[in-house]
């Protein structure tokens, strides 16, 4: 049997905002800043075991799976995602990948990893209760964690590229999107964006967490939460 032809994929998470001029370039710029903060705060070594939760099938945008692009020790990365990320094992020899189901516990033991990394996933897992459960799983399987999410108070909503509408109450924002090309983002299960205070409240007791903002053109565009479990 011949080898299966690999087809370049575009994830839904990049579909709408990708039409905004320079969006990909600006996104990669911000993500590089977040990666540098990861390296500074986590101080990984070649033997550090890293779990990346939420890799994407997308191969069309420069910012996709930026952690794997920039991290110097791919042989100690384990990736999981609900989309097909198997292309990463071909691109980064030594990296391992497992596909998971949404809303299910991570298939790892307590403290199995030194660091859990997750970029722009928590806003897609549903209600605040579901988000707390997601954060709790990151903390359960790792000793330290580093998680990012878009800042709700950035003037442009990251997934649609639309300005200011997301400042409205969530129910009104979703109602306005419901009958438009952005209807996917009208569901709480697909998009539930956070403020810094709301992000901090997701973490369980016994976890030390610091929340910082990363800026784009002087405006806080993304939130980063990092820290460790009490031992």
Secondary structure by P-SEA (a helix, b strand, c coil): ccccbbbbbbcccccccccccaaaaaaaaaaaaaaaaaaaaccccccbbbbbccccccccccccccccccccccccbbbbcccccaaaaaacccbbbbbbbcccccccccccccbbbbcccccccccaaaaaaaaaaaaaacccbbbbbccccccccccccccccccccaaaaaaaacccccccccccccbbbbcaaaaaacccccbbbbbbbbbccccccbbbbbbbccc
